[in-house]
Amino acid sequence: MKQDARRQAIKTQREQLIQDLESLYMDAFDRLGQLEGEIGEVKAAQFTQMILNSKTAAIEPLLKEIEKPVITTPGNEP
């Protein structure tokens, strides 16, 4: 597999993982919204903050790698 194709495959996998994580966190927020009446507003807010922190920690490194510029080396020029 050529280097460009490999980079694209890795980027595609990272993007898919980000989508999967976004979906997972959205489901968690939906469940939390349903629990708010049972656990109270303060606990719901605490859980919301924990989920947001977790989401940021999970997704940010993946986004940084996708956005990282590709560094190439110059060819051998006389």
C-alpha positions in Angstrom: 0.0 0.0 0.0 1.4 3.4 -1.0 2.1 5.9 1.7 -0.7 8.3 0.5 -3.2 5.5 0.4 -2.1 4.4 3.9 -2.5 7.9 5.2 -6.0 8.2 3.7 -7.0 4.8 5.2 -5.8 5.9 8.7 -7.6 9.3 8.3 -10.8 7.5 7.3 -10.5 5.2 10.3 -10.0 8.1 12.7 -13.0 10.0 11.2 -15.1 6.9 11.6 -14.0 6.5 15.2 -14.9 10.1 15.9 -18.4 9.5 14.5 -18.8 6.4 16.6 -17.7 8.3 19.7 -20.0 11.2 18.9 -22.9 8.8 18.7 -21.9 7.1 21.9 -21.8 10.4 23.8 -25.1 11.5 22.3 -26.7 8.4 23.6 -25.2 9.0 27.0 -26.6 12.6 27.0 -30.0 11.3 26.0 -30.0 8.7 28.9 -28.9 11.4 31.3 -31.7 13.7 30.2 -34.2 10.9 31.1 -32.6 10.3 34.5 -32.6 14.0 35.6 -35.9 13.6 37.4 -34.6 10.6 39.4 -31.1 11.8 40.3 -31.8 15.6 40.7 -30.6 18.6 38.8 -27.2 19.0 40.6 -26.2 15.3 40.0 -27.3 15.6 36.4 -25.2 18.7 35.9 -22.2 16.9 37.5 -22.7 13.9 35.2 -23.0 16.2 32.2 -19.7 17.8 33.0 -18.0 14.5 33.5 -19.4 13.3 30.1 -18.3 16.5 28.4 -14.8 16.2 29.8 -14.6 12.5 28.8 -15.8 13.3 25.3 -13.2 16.1 24.9 -10.4 13.8 26.1 -11.5 11.0 23.8 -12.0 13.0 20.6 -9.5 15.9 20.7 -6.4 13.7 20.1 -8.0 12.1 17.1 -8.9 15.5 15.7 -5.4 16.8 16.2 -4.0 13.9 14.3 -6.4 14.5 11.4 -5.6 18.2 11.3 -1.8 17.7 11.6 0.0 18.8 8.5 1.8 16.2 6.5 5.6 16.8 6.7 7.5 15.7 3.7 11.2 15.7 3.0 12.6 17.3 0.0 14.0 15.1 -2.8 17.7 14.9 -3.5 18.3 18.0 -5.7 21.8 18.7 -7.0 
